């Protein structure tokens, strides 16, 4: 009888594992949303006022437009800690994050966010989405950019739930980023 219970337990466990699959199989992609986001990136790609910066490891690009030229002389290294001001929104105009908060008018925004480019808990990964890390390493202190990050260099296919706004998988992330200062410049 114990062998029968043990076999039953193994069968149920195996069925549960098969039913769950791995995490990638569980992702449901909204193909209409994905296509809309990819179309936005294609339009930006054609816009001569935007400059691409290619990520060599994935062969994809972020696109930026300089809104304000900084006076800094150095770029942050991947090991730097930086201070920024930013606002982020989706292609439908939904603001999902900002140093000013969700409801604060832009002109009242004097708040900043300080963080290391590399995640201290996982030093082979950025602390922020990969597209942010790529952009910041190409900015000088005082630069203010409008940045379009394709979903492949953002949150990927994963939906991000947090704060007041859910960011659907396959979302192009649009940011206005100002590099206020380099807090520490490690090599």
GROMACS elastic network, one bead per residue, 0.5 to 0.9 nm:
[ bonds ]
;  ai    aj funct       b0    kb
    1     4     6  0.50616   500
    1     5     6  0.63219   500
    1     6     6  0.86154   500
    2     5     6  0.50500   500
    2     6     6  0.60740   500
    2     7     6  0.86002   500
    3     7     6  0.60916   500
    3     8     6  0.84754   500
    4     7     6  0.51221   500
    4     8     6  0.60738   500
    4     9     6  0.85269   500
    5     8     6  0.50234   500
    5     9     6  0.60838   500
    5    10     6  0.86273   500
    6     9     6  0.50480   500
    6    10     6  0.62493   500
    6    11     6  0.86644   500
    7    10     6  0.50475   500
    7    11     6  0.61341   500
    7    12     6  0.86150   500
    8    11     6  0.50889   500
    8    12     6  0.61610   500
    8    13     6  0.85134   500
    9    12     6  0.52179   500
    9    13     6  0.60616   500
    9    14     6  0.85469   500
   10    13     6  0.50633   500
   10    14     6  0.60456   500
   10    15     6  0.85504   500
   11    14     6  0.51347   500
   11    15     6  0.61456   500
   11    16     6  0.85694   500
   12    15     6  0.51138   500
   12    16     6  0.61280   500
   12    17     6  0.86942   500
   13    16     6  0.50741   500
   13    17     6  0.62909   500
   13    18     6  0.87127   500
   14    17     6  0.51544   500
   14    18     6  0.62524   500
   14    19     6  0.85911   500
   15    18     6  0.50958   500
   15    19     6  0.60202   500
   15    20     6  0.85711   500
   16    19     6  0.50698   500
   16    20     6  0.61557   500
   16    21     6  0.86483   500
   17    20     6  0.52162   500
   17    21     6  0.61761   500
   17    22     6  0.86108   500
   18    21     6  0.52949   500
   18    22     6  0.86873   500
   20    23     6  0.81000   500
   20    25     6  0.85046   500
   20    26     6  0.77273   500
   21    24     6  0.81187   500
   21    25     6  0.61499   500
   21    26     6  0.71396   500
   22    25     6  0.55911   500
   22    26     6  0.69075   500
   23    26     6  0.52489   500
   23    27     6  0.68616   500
   24    27     6  0.55299   500
   24    28     6  0.89495   500
   24   157     6  0.87670   500
   24   158     6  0.89759   500
   25    28     6  0.80738   500
   27   157     6  0.71152   500
   27   158     6  0.69604   500
   27   159     6  0.85778   500
   27   169     6  0.85598   500
   28   157     6  0.83431   500
   28   158     6  0.88433   500
   28   169     6  0.84647   500
   29    32     6  0.87663   500
   29    33     6  0.82958   500
   29    34     6  0.74990   500
   29   157     6  0.69136   500
   29   158     6  0.87216   500
   29   168     6  0.87335   500
   29   169     6  0.66984   500
   29   170     6  0.75151   500
   30    33     6  0.53892   500
   30    34     6  0.61764   500
   30    35     6  0.86840   500
   30   168     6  0.83591   500
   30   169     6  0.77373   500
   30   170     6  0.80858   500
   31    35     6  0.60154   500
   31    36     6  0.85168   500
   31   170     6  0.87577   500
   32    35     6  0.51783   500
   32    36     6  0.61956   500
   32    37     6  0.86907   500
   33    36     6  0.50799   500
   33    37     6  0.62107   500
   33    38     6  0.86184   500
   33   168     6  0.82914   500
   33   169     6  0.85616   500
   33   170     6  0.73135   500
   33   171     6  0.76214   500
   34    37     6  0.51850   500
   34    38     6  0.61466   500
   34    39     6  0.85661   500
   34   151     6  0.86189   500
   34   169     6  0.78275   500
   34   170     6  0.52173   500
   34   171     6  0.68302   500
   34   172     6  0.86502   500
   35    38     6  0.50733   500
   35    39     6  0.60222   500
   35    40     6  0.86619   500
   35   170     6  0.87741   500
   36    39     6  0.51216   500
   36    40     6  0.64183   500
   36    41     6  0.89479   500
   36    91     6  0.81251   500
   36   171     6  0.89928   500
   37    40     6  0.51860   500
   37    41     6  0.65648   500
   37    42     6  0.88203   500
   37    90     6  0.88210   500
   37    91     6  0.66942   500
   37   150     6  0.77308   500
   37   151     6  0.79571   500
   37   170     6  0.71667   500
   37   171     6  0.60342   500
   37   172     6  0.54590   500
   38    41     6  0.51392   500
   38    42     6  0.62611   500
   38    43     6  0.87583   500
   38   150     6  0.73836   500
   38   151     6  0.83022   500
   38   170     6  0.84738   500
   38   171     6  0.85734   500
   38   172     6  0.74838   500
   39    43     6  0.62512   500
   39    44     6  0.86852   500
   40    43     6  0.51537   500
   40    44     6  0.62945   500
   40    45     6  0.85761   500
   40    91     6  0.74323   500
   40   172     6  0.78916   500
   41    44     6  0.50475   500
   41    45     6  0.60023   500
   41    46     6  0.87366   500
   41    62     6  0.88856   500
   41    63     6  0.83734   500
   41   148     6  0.73806   500
   41   149     6  0.81559   500
   41   150     6  0.66171   500
   41   172     6  0.75294   500
   42    46     6  0.64909   500
   42    47     6  0.88688   500
   43    46     6  0.52580   500
   43    47     6  0.64249   500
   44    48     6  0.81536   500
   44    49     6  0.85899   500
   44    50     6  0.67477   500
   44    63     6  0.72584   500
   44   148     6  0.79957   500
   45    48     6  0.77434   500
   45    50     6  0.72905   500
   45    51     6  0.82483   500
   45    52     6  0.75811   500
   45    63     6  0.73562   500
   46    49     6  0.88932   500
   46    50     6  0.83474   500
   47    50     6  0.58673   500
   47    51     6  0.86647   500
   48    51     6  0.73238   500
   49    64     6  0.83785   500
   49    65     6  0.63056   500
   49    66     6  0.87855   500
   50    63     6  0.58085   500
   50    64     6  0.51466   500
   50    66     6  0.82038   500
   50   146     6  0.88358   500
   50   147     6  0.87563   500
   51    62     6  0.82651   500
   51    63     6  0.53428   500
   51    64     6  0.52851   500
   51    65     6  0.63705   500
   51    66     6  0.88881   500
   52    61     6  0.57228   500
   52    62     6  0.56227   500
   52    64     6  0.65179   500
   53    60     6  0.83375   500
   53    61     6  0.52045   500
   53    62     6  0.54293   500
   53    63     6  0.62872   500
   53    64     6  0.79801   500
   53   134     6  0.76907   500
   53   135     6  0.77464   500
   53   138     6  0.86466   500
   54    57     6  0.88860   500
   54    58     6  0.84209   500
   54    59     6  0.63536   500
   54    60     6  0.55471   500
   54    62     6  0.65651   500
   54    63     6  0.87255   500
   54   134     6  0.85541   500
   55    58     6  0.58523   500
   55    59     6  0.55494   500
   55    60     6  0.55814   500
   55    61     6  0.58315   500
   55    62     6  0.79197   500
   55   131     6  0.84536   500
   55   134     6  0.73655   500
   55   153     6  0.85522   500
   56    59     6  0.51571   500
   56    60     6  0.74517   500
   56    61     6  0.88209   500
   57    60     6  0.82313   500
   58    61     6  0.85825   500
   58   152     6  0.82076   500
   58   153     6  0.83253   500
   60   150     6  0.80586   500
   60   152     6  0.75107   500
   60   153     6  0.75759   500
   61   131     6  0.82756   500
   61   149     6  0.76372   500
   61   150     6  0.74852   500
   61   153     6  0.80107   500
   62   131     6  0.62891   500
   62   132     6  0.88421   500
   62   134     6  0.79073   500
   62   135     6  0.75392   500
   62   147     6  0.70030   500
   62   148     6  0.57815   500
   62   150     6  0.65593   500
   62   153     6  0.77024   500
   63   135     6  0.86899   500
   63   146     6  0.82436   500
   63   147     6  0.56713   500
   63   148     6  0.51616   500
   63   149     6  0.67957   500
   63   150     6  0.87404   500
   64   135     6  0.80288   500
   64   145     6  0.62000   500
   64   146     6  0.54248   500
   64   148     6  0.63286   500
   64   149     6  0.88541   500
   65   144     6  0.87164   500
   65   145     6  0.55614   500
   65   146     6  0.52081   500
   65   147     6  0.66966   500
   66    69     6  0.65536   500
   66   143     6  0.73121   500
   66   144     6  0.62143   500
   66   146     6  0.65464   500
   66   147     6  0.88679   500
   67   143     6  0.76839   500
   67   144     6  0.53831   500
   67   145     6  0.52151   500
   67   146     6  0.66592   500
   67   176     6  0.86914   500
   68   142     6  0.75573   500
   68   143     6  0.55863   500
   68   145     6  0.69263   500
   68   178     6  0.85785   500
   69   140     6  0.83469   500
   69   141     6  0.89381   500
   69   142     6  0.66576   500
   69   144     6  0.66593   500
   69   145     6  0.85871   500
   70    73     6  0.86457   500
   70   139     6  0.83648   500
   70   140     6  0.60489   500
   70   141     6  0.55984   500
   70   144     6  0.72598   500
   70   179     6  0.84588   500
   71   140     6  0.71772   500
   71   141     6  0.63730   500
   71   142     6  0.58914   500
   71   143     6  0.75625   500
   72    75     6  0.79798   500
   72   139     6  0.88302   500
   72   140     6  0.50567   500
   72   142     6  0.63121   500
   72   143     6  0.80080   500
   72   181     6  0.86746   500
   73   140     6  0.63470   500
   73   141     6  0.73751   500
   74    77     6  0.89953   500
   74   139     6  0.83406   500
   74   140     6  0.58015   500
   74   141     6  0.72897   500
   74   182     6  0.88086   500
   75   136     6  0.78538   500
   75   137     6  0.58237   500
   75   138     6  0.61094   500
   75   139     6  0.58208   500
   75   140     6  0.50789   500
   75   141     6  0.74714   500
   75   182     6  0.83710   500
   76    79     6  0.78130   500
   76    80     6  0.56937   500
   76    81     6  0.78621   500
   76    82     6  0.74536   500
   76   117     6  0.86798   500
   76   136     6  0.68287   500
   76   137     6  0.51016   500
   76   138     6  0.75242   500
   76   139     6  0.74262   500
   76   140     6  0.74875   500
   76   141     6  0.86606   500
   76   182     6  0.64972   500
   76   184     6  0.86427   500
   76   185     6  0.65837   500
   76   186     6  0.87183   500
   77    80     6  0.51622   500
   77    81     6  0.86022   500
   77   117     6  0.81974   500
   77   136     6  0.88634   500
   77   137     6  0.61079   500
   77   185     6  0.65238   500
   77   186     6  0.68303   500
   77   187     6  0.66899   500
   78    81     6  0.85693   500
   78   116     6  0.84339   500
   78   117     6  0.57787   500
   78   118     6  0.64690   500
   78   126     6  0.84022   500
   78   133     6  0.76197   500
   78   134     6  0.88833   500
   78   136     6  0.89005   500
   78   137     6  0.67089   500
   78   185     6  0.88919   500
   78   186     6  0.82109   500
   78   187     6  0.80970   500
   79   116     6  0.69926   500
   79   117     6  0.61255   500
   79   118     6  0.59909   500
   79   184     6  0.85309   500
   79   185     6  0.69760   500
   79   186     6  0.53973   500
   79   187     6  0.63848   500
   80   115     6  0.86430   500
   80   116     6  0.58335   500
   80   117     6  0.59644   500
   80   118     6  0.77397   500
   80   182     6  0.70159   500
   80   183     6  0.73675   500
   80   184     6  0.54378   500
   80   186     6  0.54131   500
   80   187     6  0.78546   500
   81   114     6  0.69500   500
   81   115     6  0.54000   500
   81   117     6  0.59725   500
   81   118     6  0.83279   500
   81   181     6  0.89532   500
   81   182     6  0.61598   500
   81   183     6  0.53281   500
   81   184     6  0.51735   500
   81   185     6  0.67986   500
   81   186     6  0.82965   500
   82   113     6  0.81563   500
   82   114     6  0.55262   500
   82   115     6  0.57003   500
   82   116     6  0.62164   500
   82   117     6  0.72634   500
   82   136     6  0.85698   500
   82   179     6  0.73634   500
   82   180     6  0.77194   500
   82   181     6  0.59886   500
   82   183     6  0.52344   500
   82   184     6  0.70978   500
   82   185     6  0.86203   500
   83   112     6  0.63308   500
   83   113     6  0.54792   500
   83   115     6  0.67121   500
   83   116     6  0.89294   500
   83   178     6  0.86758   500
   83   179     6  0.63199   500
   83   180     6  0.54165   500
   83   181     6  0.52483   500
   83   182     6  0.62375   500
   83   183     6  0.65574   500
   84    99     6  0.83334   500
   84   111     6  0.87776   500
   84   112     6  0.54223   500
   84   113     6  0.53286   500
   84   114     6  0.64310   500
   84   115     6  0.86313   500
   84   177     6  0.68361   500
   84   178     6  0.55130   500
   84   180     6  0.50538   500
   84   181     6  0.70849   500
   84   182     6  0.89271   500
   85    98     6  0.77530   500
   85    99     6  0.58408   500
   85   100     6  0.82441   500
   85   109     6  0.81275   500
   85   110     6  0.78297   500
   85   111     6  0.68473   500
   85   113     6  0.63785   500
   85   144     6  0.88917   500
   85   176     6  0.81624   500
   85   177     6  0.59107   500
   85   178     6  0.51329   500
   85   179     6  0.67759   500
   85   180     6  0.68557   500
   86    97     6  0.81021   500
   86    98     6  0.54695   500
   86    99     6  0.56825   500
   86   100     6  0.80230   500
   86   112     6  0.79044   500
   86   113     6  0.82932   500
   86   175     6  0.66927   500
   86   176     6  0.53917   500
   86   178     6  0.62393   500
   86   179     6  0.87883   500
   87    95     6  0.74174   500
   87    96     6  0.80684   500
   87    97     6  0.59084   500
   87    99     6  0.66114   500
   87   100     6  0.77887   500
   87   101     6  0.86753   500
   87   106     6  0.88187   500
   87   174     6  0.82998   500
   87   175     6  0.55494   500
   87   176     6  0.53462   500
   87   177     6  0.68251   500
   88    94     6  0.85245   500
   88    95     6  0.57739   500
   88    96     6  0.58360   500
   88    97     6  0.51994   500
   88    98     6  0.60619   500
   88   173     6  0.68098   500
   88   174     6  0.55491   500
   88   176     6  0.66091   500
   88   177     6  0.85168   500
   89    92     6  0.79447   500
   89    93     6  0.58131   500
   89    94     6  0.52378   500
   89    96     6  0.53927   500
   89    97     6  0.70777   500
   89    98     6  0.88490   500
   89   172     6  0.88246   500
   89   173     6  0.62828   500
   89   174     6  0.53124   500
   89   175     6  0.64919   500
   90    93     6  0.53255   500
   90    94     6  0.52891   500
   90    95     6  0.65582   500
   90    96     6  0.73301   500
   90   167     6  0.79172   500
   90   171     6  0.69364   500
   90   172     6  0.64247   500
   90   173     6  0.55904   500
   90   174     6  0.60524   500
   90   175     6  0.88730   500
   91    94     6  0.73859   500
   91   171     6  0.77912   500
   91   172     6  0.66398   500
   91   173     6  0.74534   500
   91   174     6  0.72935   500
   94   165     6  0.81570   500
   95    98     6  0.77491   500
   95   102     6  0.70119   500
   95   165     6  0.79101   500
   96   102     6  0.73537   500
   96   163     6  0.80810   500
   96   164     6  0.74190   500
   96   165     6  0.54933   500
   96   166     6  0.76680   500
   96   167     6  0.74556   500
   97   100     6  0.84147   500
   97   101     6  0.66770   500
   97   102     6  0.65045   500
   97   163     6  0.84033   500
   97   164     6  0.89085   500
   97   165     6  0.83134   500
   98   101     6  0.50494   500
   98   102     6  0.64447   500
   98   104     6  0.89839   500
   99   102     6  0.85635   500
   99   109     6  0.71547   500
   99   110     6  0.81678   500
   99   111     6  0.56727   500
   99   112     6  0.57565   500
   99   113     6  0.64395   500
  100   103     6  0.77402   500
  100   104     6  0.56011   500
  100   105     6  0.76090   500
  100   106     6  0.70704   500
  100   108     6  0.74673   500
  100   110     6  0.72713   500
  100   111     6  0.59773   500
  100   112     6  0.80666   500
  101   104     6  0.57525   500
  101   105     6  0.88741   500
  101   109     6  0.85834   500
  102   105     6  0.86866   500
  102   164     6  0.83283   500
  104   107     6  0.83729   500
  104   108     6  0.66826   500
  104   109     6  0.71777   500
  105   108     6  0.55603   500
  105   109     6  0.69880   500
  106   109     6  0.52694   500
  106   110     6  0.88590   500
  107   110     6  0.81331   500
  108   111     6  0.86454   500
  109   112     6  0.83483   500
  112   180     6  0.79567   500
  114   183     6  0.79588   500
  115   118     6  0.86100   500
  115   119     6  0.88739   500
  115   127     6  0.75335   500
  115   128     6  0.86723   500
  115   183     6  0.88796   500
  116   119     6  0.66434   500
  116   120     6  0.77083   500
  116   126     6  0.82848   500
  116   127     6  0.65138   500
  116   128     6  0.87419   500
  116   183     6  0.89929   500
  116   184     6  0.87396   500
  117   120     6  0.89735   500
  117   125     6  0.86492   500
  117   126     6  0.55735   500
  117   127     6  0.54373   500
  117   128     6  0.69724   500
  117   132     6  0.87958   500
  117   133     6  0.61888   500
  117   136     6  0.83968   500
  117   137     6  0.87826   500
  118   121     6  0.86952   500
  118   122     6  0.75743   500
  118   123     6  0.55697   500
  118   124     6  0.70940   500
  118   125     6  0.59069   500
  118   127     6  0.50210   500
  118   128     6  0.80236   500
  118   133     6  0.83591   500
  119   122     6  0.51551   500
  119   123     6  0.52158   500
  119   124     6  0.74760   500
  119   125     6  0.58202   500
  119   126     6  0.52552   500
  119   128     6  0.78673   500
  120   123     6  0.54176   500
  120   124     6  0.89620   500
  120   125     6  0.87504   500
  120   126     6  0.89329   500
  120   127     6  0.76674   500
  121   125     6  0.88177   500
  121   127     6  0.88783   500
  122   125     6  0.56866   500
  122   126     6  0.80459   500
  122   127     6  0.83799   500
  123   126     6  0.74133   500
  123   127     6  0.86371   500
  125   128     6  0.85380   500
  125   129     6  0.89945   500
  125   130     6  0.81087   500
  126   129     6  0.65072   500
  126   130     6  0.60903   500
  126   132     6  0.86220   500
  126   133     6  0.64026   500
  127   130     6  0.83452   500
  127   133     6  0.80526   500
  128   131     6  0.81684   500
  128   132     6  0.63058   500
  128   133     6  0.66145   500
  128   154     6  0.89009   500
  129   132     6  0.55370   500
  129   133     6  0.67051   500
  129   153     6  0.67910   500
  129   154     6  0.52053   500
  129   155     6  0.67279   500
  130   133     6  0.51290   500
  130   134     6  0.62756   500
  130   135     6  0.87076   500
  130   149     6  0.88562   500
  130   152     6  0.89012   500
  130   153     6  0.53007   500
  130   154     6  0.61585   500
  130   155     6  0.86342   500
  131   134     6  0.50940   500
  131   135     6  0.61812   500
  131   136     6  0.86309   500
  131   147     6  0.87869   500
  131   148     6  0.84699   500
  131   149     6  0.56573   500
  131   150     6  0.79303   500
  131   152     6  0.87333   500
  131   153     6  0.50073   500
  131   154     6  0.59891   500
  131   173     6  0.89408   500
  132   135     6  0.50954   500
  132   136     6  0.60472   500
  132   137     6  0.85881   500
  132   147     6  0.85323   500
  132   149     6  0.78442   500
  132   153     6  0.84826   500
  132   154     6  0.81571   500
  132   175     6  0.88991   500
  132   177     6  0.89520   500
  133   136     6  0.52847   500
  133   137     6  0.62658   500
  133   138     6  0.88815   500
  134   137     6  0.54970   500
  134   138     6  0.68071   500
  135   138     6  0.53803   500
  135   139     6  0.65376   500
  135   145     6  0.88132   500
  135   147     6  0.76804   500
  135   177     6  0.89657   500
  136   139     6  0.51288   500
  136   140     6  0.80773   500
  136   177     6  0.85962   500
  136   179     6  0.74001   500
  137   140     6  0.82168   500
  139   142     6  0.82914   500
  139   143     6  0.60495   500
  139   144     6  0.82418   500
  139   145     6  0.83998   500
  139   178     6  0.87001   500
  139   179     6  0.69694   500
  140   143     6  0.55543   500
  140   144     6  0.89772   500
  140   179     6  0.68816   500
  140   180     6  0.89719   500
  140   181     6  0.85188   500
  140   182     6  0.89408   500
  141   144     6  0.87830   500
  141   178     6  0.80755   500
  141   179     6  0.52170   500
  141   180     6  0.57624   500
  141   181     6  0.53671   500
  141   182     6  0.70564   500
  142   178     6  0.64866   500
  142   179     6  0.54840   500
  142   180     6  0.55840   500
  142   181     6  0.73203   500
  143   177     6  0.80900   500
  143   178     6  0.56445   500
  143   179     6  0.57303   500
  143   180     6  0.78792   500
  144   176     6  0.69680   500
  144   177     6  0.55038   500
  144   179     6  0.65712   500
  144   180     6  0.88529   500
  145   175     6  0.78863   500
  145   176     6  0.56164   500
  145   177     6  0.53548   500
  145   178     6  0.64312   500
  145   179     6  0.88178   500
  146   174     6  0.73133   500
  146   175     6  0.57248   500
  146   177     6  0.65311   500
  147   173     6  0.80546   500
  147   174     6  0.56827   500
  147   175     6  0.50756   500
  147   176     6  0.62283   500
  147   177     6  0.73673   500
  148   172     6  0.68198   500
  148   173     6  0.59068   500
  148   175     6  0.65651   500
  149   152     6  0.79947   500
  149   153     6  0.61920   500
  149   154     6  0.62021   500
  149   171     6  0.87202   500
  149   172     6  0.55823   500
  149   173     6  0.50256   500
  149   174     6  0.62643   500
  149   175     6  0.81060   500
  150   153     6  0.56238   500
  150   154     6  0.62525   500
  150   156     6  0.85338   500
  150   170     6  0.80176   500
  150   171     6  0.71061   500
  150   173     6  0.65627   500
  150   174     6  0.87899   500
  151   155     6  0.59610   500
  151   157     6  0.73454   500
  151   169     6  0.76463   500
  151   171     6  0.50438   500
  151   173     6  0.70490   500
  152   155     6  0.70374   500
  152   157     6  0.79865   500
  152   170     6  0.74708   500
  152   171     6  0.87639   500
  152   172     6  0.85028   500
  153   156     6  0.68045   500
  153   172     6  0.88479   500
  154   170     6  0.83548   500
  154   171     6  0.76018   500
  154   172     6  0.72501   500
  154   173     6  0.67604   500
  155   158     6  0.60390   500
  155   159     6  0.75129   500
  155   160     6  0.75077   500
  155   167     6  0.85979   500
  155   168     6  0.88979   500
  155   169     6  0.68955   500
  155   170     6  0.73020   500
  155   171     6  0.74045   500
  155   172     6  0.88416   500
  155   173     6  0.87288   500
  156   159     6  0.82458   500
  156   169     6  0.61238   500
  156   170     6  0.55497   500
  156   171     6  0.75084   500
  157   168     6  0.79042   500
  157   171     6  0.79707   500
  158   167     6  0.86436   500
  158   168     6  0.71596   500
  158   170     6  0.73674   500
  159   166     6  0.71061   500
  159   167     6  0.56643   500
  159   170     6  0.80831   500
  159   171     6  0.87305   500
  160   165     6  0.85674   500
  160   166     6  0.56942   500
  160   168     6  0.64868   500
  160   169     6  0.73555   500
  161   164     6  0.84108   500
  161   165     6  0.69694   500
  161   167     6  0.65612   500
  161   168     6  0.84663   500
  162   165     6  0.64240   500
  162   166     6  0.63228   500
  162   167     6  0.84548   500
  163   166     6  0.76819   500
  167   170     6  0.88283   500
  167   171     6  0.69125   500
  168   171     6  0.59480   500
  179   182     6  0.77720   500
  181   184     6  0.89511   500
  182   185     6  0.65892   500
